[in-house]
Amino acid sequence: MSLVKAPEPKVVCTYLELGLDLDGHSDPRRSKVLKNTLGTHLKWPPGTAAFWPCAALVNGALQPNPTLFWKGWEIWKTPYVACFGTEALQILYPQAAAGQTVIHLEHVTLLVVPPLSELVGMLPHDQQISTELLAQVRT
């Protein structure tokens, strides 16, 4: 009998609304954008990406929680974090300069693409162009 090891993620994805999605308030449009971007366009194999929230739902409102995120990142210690939106980036790395899209930290590279709230209003091709930065993740 041989054991097959499950792939380890290369990237942890986060976005402000992930706390809503995980708490049962999901928006199928966000899921559709992620499938189009990560699966169809980038063709990331299953297991390439993990998702971990940067904000949690507290008393009906999203509360930023960088400690929650970085403790989750410690599970996988991926070389990349994909931040969908500057809101997520500011939670994880508040000292980021405005307009930064690639930030190299000691053990991880943060890649910043538009927020899902903006991407859901775009045509699939425009979503793919807007998230092309994520092609830096080698699967």
Disulfide bonds with the S-S distance in Angstrom:
none
